[in-house]
Amino acid sequence: MKIDDLKNFLNRNPFKGFFKKNRMRPPGAQEESKFMELCIRCARCIEVCPYDSIKRADVFERLQIGTPYIFAEEKGCYLCMKCPSVCPTGALDNDITKPEQVEIGIAIINQKSCLNFKYFADEIKGISENALLCSICYDVCPLRDTAIIMEQFILPVITDSCTGCGVCTEKCPTTPKSINIIPKGMEEKELAGFYYRKLKIKAQRKSKNLKDTLLEKTEKEVRKKESISSFGKKPTFEYNFDVQETIDEWDEQE
């Protein structure tokens, strides 16, 4: 099985929700560990959402069961900003009131599968294998021309103003999606998503290898130090000159 096939299988498997790509917290969500402390699973954010974008984590989500998630491939966040204000505990920051303040994550475009990038590459080569053009991600973005721009009128480019709302991912016509969301904090914590779970596993292996190397080096230094002792037979030295047994003195004058 190819690695891309495995990613797609895990993404579709309902029993492995924590492997899902494009799985994000609602707007204004605190850092994950703090969010889990504050969220009381009251579902107010879910009830108030007019787009039905926010879902409960199900029984397969283990300790996160009942907490709110947005699965962008099913439905993105349309930044109506109703959910932060109804959160009673501050798990969703009540001070987040404008779409521009939202930091759910950031969108990443896969240029190998994006129709526009493929078309542009073919144009340069002078061939027409991919004659399809698409501007859906640009058209549906709530912050169009701010969070996403079109370079050379054809290439979608994500800017630092991207909120990670995921509407572009929801509407992307390719399978698998050519635009995906990296949720805030995902690159640091093992929260969700096959790519980032794999990345953390690699980091753990690298850390373990480094630790083993340092431990081996330390053990060698310790053994070397233990071999040095101030007890036992002292070493004998050979001099490269004749030792003078007596010292000539001036004869004492009478």
Buried (B, 14 or more C-beta within 10 A) or exposed (E): EEEEEEBBEBBEEEEEBBBBBBBBBBBBBBEBEEBBEBBEBBEBBBEBBEBEBBBBBEEEBEEBEBBBBBBBBBBBBBBBBBBBBBBEEBBBBBEBBEBBBBBBBBBBBBBEBBBBBBBBBBEEEEEEEBEEEBBBBBEBBBBEEBBBBBEEEBBBEBEEEBBBBBBBBBBBEBEBBBBBBBBBBBEEBBBBBBBBBBBBEEEEEEEEEEEEEEEEEEEEEEEEEEEEEEEEEEEEEEEEEEEEEEEEEEEEEE
